[in-house]
Amino acid sequence: MKYKNNFKEYTENGNIDFDQNTNALTFINKGTSSVKINNTFTLATDESLSISGNVGEIDFTAYNLSFVAGGTFNVIVITKVYV
């Protein structure tokens, strides 16, 4: 299967957008403020979270980012998308 990697930067609270054929995601907090993913998992500065899928699996989860007040808001999201 062929795939591409997409890189997007998020600096505000809200939902992340990703393609329908997304197999895997990585969140990297490059800001100085902590960020919560889906109001559950907290990433501190320079921490990351990877969510992988098996070959052929597609992720249909809706992901939301909410930054803790204060500091710089900056999360990089890398998605692996089948083409």
Secondary structure, DSSP 8 states (H G I E B T S, - for coil): --EEEEEEEE-SSEE----TTEEEEEEEE-SSS-EEETTTEEE-TT-EEEE---TT-------EEEE-SSS---EEEEEEEE-
